[in-house]
Amino acid sequence: MPGDHRRIRGPEESQPPQLYATEEEEGPADRDPTRLRPVFARAGLLSQAKGSAYLEAGGTKVLCAVSGPRQAEGSDRGSGPAGAGGEAPAALRGRLLCEFRRAPFSGRRRRAPQGGCEERELALALQEALEPAVRLGRYPRAQLEVSALLLEDGGSALAAALTAASLALADAGVEMYDLVVGCGLSRAPGPAPAWLLDPTRLEEERAAAGLTVALMPVLNQVAGLLGSGEGGPTESWAEAVRLGLEGCQRIYPVLQQCLVRAARQRAAAAPP
Amino acid sequence: MAAGFKTVEPLEYYRRFLKENCRPDGRELGEFRTTTVNIGSISTADGSALVKLGNTTVICGIKAEFAVPPTDTPTKGYVVPNVDLPPLCSSRFRSGPPGEEAQVASQFIADVIENSQIIQKEDLCISPGKLAWVLYCDLICLDYDGNILDACTFALLAALKNVQLPEVTINEETALAEVNLKKKSYLNIRTHPVATSFAVFDDTLLIVDPTGEEEHLATGTLTIVMDEAGKLCCLHKPGGSGLTGAKLQDCMSRAVTRHKEVKKLMDEVIKSIKPK
């Protein structure tokens, strides 16, 4: 990194060996478009964070930690009309600060630890999806910090980060209306291929369009949606969203079990 | 009652335990926390390791790329360590460029690699002056509960032992590299440096493997890096209270025993990995 004197200097430029590979990599295998990879979720594993969660789905590994509520900077704003239920007025509501970070070794190519605009966009998507679920009115003038770290990208990284973040918020004891469950989809290029649920990294790389849906399962409301690419007619996108919502509902029982288990462990470990 | 005393007078609380030669979590003064290591879990990295020392968790991922060797040493490759202390490991760190502690840790790891000659940089050279490997060693702390340097050194060593580099040949006609991703070989690890950290209390008492609270209350810290021949690779003592020569000798003998414990653990783990 030119002029980055805070890190150990390496070579100016470097290329990954995959560029010079003699054999072509195999394409993704055919599979059932609605299959979901088995999900492993654990909450309450970090000792220093208020709440934490680790989620593994296929090759994607995400760790998320929540800290706060802490005094927000610039929090001495005026008051406005009070919200329903005695909550703080809009100007005094709490804030959710999200950070999304990819480990340098998480993808095919090494990424600089700095991160770029893609990570900021994903952090914003995280924040927008989590805000409807958190009762920010109960934390006036405070901020909750959510940081997601992607250890390995095996496809649908944003969806996994969303799920892990909401588990971590629940583990931290933050008041929420519902959990937020994320699900990723992708569509291969071609005239009329099907939308694939929970794509792997290979499928995502070769996709013509990608979509991430965030659902609040009990309230059955969509919390967030981020999609891009050439997807074809509108019905195709509507079909994809429906598929994604079904996928989210299927993951929900695993997350419930994970939180119950974490609560039991916490109760067992607490001093009598 | 004890919790209240601990909040108001943490140092006195600790002294009461140290007088009985033990610590609040039940350990002896010379005892390490439970160490666990998991090798090769990140498949996108060329080599990876996760080390847990009690609550302190560090993950190391190594990515190997091609680069032109430096002009003043055309037969050497690069090893670039980077220690990252993100806000998720502890609330005292903020997001953004690496803070002081991360920079100190990165420089410490770079010194350990250089001084212990863990790998010969000449081994990383493919074609002198034209092509060499660069190993980017990224260490991320996931949970900060003291003794970060020991965990980082161990994670780095375990990850380096796990790295598999593909075979590279230079095509004479096109002068380009050809990489065979199917044939991989392990790195040649020459020495196994292991770090042991101590905290100094009240200028006299030395305790091994301090937790986050103990580091905060300590008046000085010391880290010793030993390799298997009982040779000292690196000694890191950033200020703090002074130590007599005799105390330093005790620390070094403790470091030698720790090296044996760690080496045994790592050999067991590596043997248990099924070959790919």
Boltz contact constraints between the chains, C-beta under 6 A:
constraints:
  - contact:
      token1: [A, 6]
      token2: [B, 97]
      max_distance: 6.0
  - contact:
      token1: [A, 6]
      token2: [B, 98]
      max_distance: 6.0
  - contact:
      token1: [A, 6]
      token2: [B, 103]
      max_distance: 6.0
  - contact:
      token1: [A, 7]
      token2: [B, 82]
      max_distance: 6.0
  - contact:
      token1: [A, 8]
      token2: [B, 80]
      max_distance: 6.0
  - contact:
      token1: [A, 8]
      token2: [B, 81]
      max_distance: 6.0
  - contact:
      token1: [A, 8]
      token2: [B, 106]
      max_distance: 6.0
  - contact:
      token1: [A, 8]
      token2: [B, 110]
      max_distance: 6.0
  - contact:
      token1: [A, 10]
      token2: [B, 78]
      max_distance: 6.0
  - contact:
      token1: [A, 10]
      token2: [B, 80]
      max_distance: 6.0
  - contact:
      token1: [A, 10]
      token2: [B, 134]
      max_distance: 6.0
  - contact:
      token1: [A, 11]
      token2: [B, 67]
      max_distance: 6.0
  - contact:
      token1: [A, 11]
      token2: [B, 78]
      max_distance: 6.0
  - contact:
      token1: [A, 11]
      token2: [B, 134]
      max_distance: 6.0
  - contact:
      token1: [A, 14]
      token2: [B, 65]
      max_distance: 6.0
  - contact:
      token1: [A, 14]
      token2: [B, 67]
      max_distance: 6.0
  - contact:
      token1: [A, 14]
      token2: [B, 134]
      max_distance: 6.0
  - contact:
      token1: [A, 15]
      token2: [B, 66]
      max_distance: 6.0
  - contact:
      token1: [A, 16]
      token2: [B, 65]
      max_distance: 6.0
  - contact:
      token1: [A, 17]
      token2: [B, 166]
      max_distance: 6.0
  - contact:
      token1: [A, 17]
      token2: [B, 179]
      max_distance: 6.0
  - contact:
      token1: [A, 20]
      token2: [B, 177]
      max_distance: 6.0
  - contact:
      token1: [A, 20]
      token2: [B, 179]
      max_distance: 6.0
  - contact:
      token1: [A, 21]
      token2: [B, 179]
      max_distance: 6.0
  - contact:
      token1: [A, 21]
      token2: [B, 181]
      max_distance: 6.0
  - contact:
      token1: [A, 22]
      token2: [B, 178]
      max_distance: 6.0
  - contact:
      token1: [A, 22]
      token2: [B, 180]
      max_distance: 6.0
  - contact:
      token1: [A, 46]
      token2: [B, 143]
      max_distance: 6.0
  - contact:
      token1: [A, 47]
      token2: [B, 55]
      max_distance: 6.0
  - contact:
      token1: [A, 47]
      token2: [B, 143]
      max_distance: 6.0
  - contact:
      token1: [A, 47]
      token2: [B, 145]
      max_distance: 6.0
  - contact:
      token1: [A, 48]
      token2: [B, 90]
      max_distance: 6.0
  - contact:
      token1: [A, 48]
      token2: [B, 143]
      max_distance: 6.0
  - contact:
      token1: [A, 48]
      token2: [B, 144]
      max_distance: 6.0
  - contact:
      token1: [A, 65]
      token2: [B, 88]
      max_distance: 6.0
  - contact:
      token1: [A, 67]
      token2: [B, 91]
      max_distance: 6.0
  - contact:
      token1: [A, 99]
      token2: [B, 95]
      max_distance: 6.0
  - contact:
      token1: [A, 103]
      token2: [B, 140]
      max_distance: 6.0
  - contact:
      token1: [A, 104]
      token2: [B, 138]
      max_distance: 6.0
  - contact:
      token1: [A, 105]
      token2: [B, 45]
      max_distance: 6.0
  - contact:
      token1: [A, 105]
      token2: [B, 61]
      max_distance: 6.0
  - contact:
      token1: [A, 105]
      token2: [B, 63]
      max_distance: 6.0
  - contact:
      token1: [A, 105]
      token2: [B, 138]
      max_distance: 6.0
  - contact:
      token1: [A, 106]
      token2: [B, 44]
      max_distance: 6.0
  - contact:
      token1: [A, 110]
      token2: [B, 63]
      max_distance: 6.0
  - contact:
      token1: [A, 110]
      token2: [B, 136]
      max_distance: 6.0
  - contact:
      token1: [A, 113]
      token2: [B, 84]
      max_distance: 6.0
  - contact:
      token1: [A, 147]
      token2: [B, 87]
      max_distance: 6.0
  - contact:
      token1: [A, 147]
      token2: [B, 88]
      max_distance: 6.0
  - contact:
      token1: [A, 149]
      token2: [B, 88]
      max_distance: 6.0
  - contact:
      token1: [A, 152]
      token2: [B, 42]
      max_distance: 6.0
  - contact:
      token1: [A, 152]
      token2: [B, 44]
      max_distance: 6.0
